[in-house]
Amino acid sequence: MNSLISGKRVKALGILREELAIEDFVSKMWGASVALKFAKHFLGGLLKLGYVEKKDWKGTEFYKVTESGIGEFQKTRCGYCGVSRWKVKVSPVGCRICGKDHWTCARCSRENVVVVGEFPKYRPALRACPKEKA
């Protein structure tokens, strides 16, 4: 699978580097009590993609990231400076050159993001494509 997954799912993959019970995952992911039904639905999407594996033990569900999930997580590097999401927050931003989304860190976003579009449909976009810089 060569798809760009959302920032929330990438955050979940980072949290699940160590095996966690679903209750512990909820507190680390959202920091507040969230319905377990929603958390199971959210993790179900990652299960279907094959990025997370689930284990049941004594009535508690435990989740852990798989090798393909780690590989997908490692793709989330800043396109400009190459810093990994393991270190800082990286998020996808649309490119005005090629039209695809590229991952950028906060520092590189401040330097390379411009506002494009006509009023009232302004949107952020990258000034230059990071693939052209490589």
C-alpha positions in Angstrom: 0.0 0.0 0.0 1.4 3.3 -1.1 -1.1 5.7 0.4 -0.7 8.7 2.5 -2.4 8.1 5.8 -3.8 10.8 8.1 -1.8 12.5 10.8 -4.0 11.0 13.5 -3.3 7.5 12.2 0.4 8.2 12.1 0.3 9.5 15.7 -1.5 6.3 16.7 1.3 4.2 15.0 3.9 6.1 17.0 2.0 5.5 20.3 1.6 1.8 19.6 5.3 1.1 19.2 4.9 -0.6 22.5 2.1 -2.9 23.1 -0.8 -1.1 24.9 -4.2 -2.0 26.3 -7.0 -0.1 24.6 -7.6 2.0 27.7 -4.0 3.1 27.9 -4.0 3.9 24.2 -7.1 6.1 24.6 -5.5 8.1 27.4 -2.2 8.6 25.4 -3.9 9.3 22.1 -6.6 11.7 23.1 -5.7 12.6 26.7 -9.3 12.4 27.7 -11.9 9.7 28.1 -13.2 8.7 24.7 -15.8 6.1 24.1 -14.1 2.7 23.7 -16.5 2.0 20.8 -14.9 4.9 18.9 -11.4 3.8 19.8 -12.1 0.3 18.6 -13.5 1.7 15.4 -10.4 3.9 14.9 -8.1 1.0 15.5 -10.2 -1.2 13.3 -9.2 0.9 10.3 -5.5 0.4 11.1 -6.2 -3.3 11.6 -7.7 -3.5 8.1 -4.7 -1.7 6.6 -2.4 -4.3 8.3 -0.5 -1.6 10.3 -1.7 -2.9 13.8 -2.2 -6.3 15.3 -4.6 -7.1 18.1 -4.3 -9.6 20.9 -7.0 -10.5 23.5 -5.8 -11.5 26.9 -8.1 -12.0 30.0 -10.9 -9.9 28.5 -8.6 -7.0 27.6 -7.6 -6.0 24.0 -3.9 -5.2 23.4 -2.7 -3.5 20.2 0.8 -3.2 18.8 2.2 -1.8 15.5 3.3 -4.3 12.8 6.4 -4.2 10.6 4.3 -2.7 7.7 3.0 -0.1 10.2 6.5 0.9 11.2 7.4 1.1 7.5 4.5 3.4 6.9 5.4 5.5 9.9 9.0 5.9 8.7 7.7 7.4 5.4 6.4 10.4 7.4 9.6 12.5 7.1 9.8 16.1 6.3 10.3 16.5 2.6 12.7 19.4 3.0 14.9 18.7 6.0 14.3 14.9 6.3 13.5 14.9 10.1 11.4 12.0 11.1 8.1 12.0 13.0 9.8 10.1 15.8 11.5 13.4 16.7 9.1 16.2 15.9 5.5 16.7 14.6 5.3 16.4 10.9 2.0 16.9 8.9 0.9 16.6 5.3 0.5 19.9 3.3 -0.7 20.1 -0.3 1.8 21.1 -3.0 0.9 23.7 -5.6 3.4 22.4 -8.1 2.6 18.7 -8.3 -0.8 18.7 -6.5 0.1 15.9 -4.0 0.4 16.1 -0.3 4.0 16.1 1.2 5.0 15.8 4.9 6.6 18.8 6.4 7.8 19.8 9.9 6.7 23.0 11.6 9.9 24.8 10.9 9.9 24.0 7.2 6.2 24.7 6.9 6.7 28.3 8.2 9.4 28.8 5.5 7.7 27.1 2.6 3.9 27.4 3.0 2.0 30.1 1.1 -1.7 30.9 0.8 -3.3 30.1 -2.6 -6.7 30.3 -4.0 -9.4 32.9 -4.6 -11.6 34.3 -1.8 -13.3 32.6 0.1 -11.5 29.4 -0.8 -8.0 30.2 0.5 -5.9 27.2 1.4 -2.3 26.6 2.4 0.1 25.1 -0.1 3.8 24.5 -0.5 5.8 27.1 -2.3 8.2 24.6 -3.9 7.9 20.9 -4.4 10.2 19.0 -2.0 10.8 16.3 -4.6 12.4 18.9 -6.9 14.8 19.9 -4.1 16.0 16.3 -3.7 
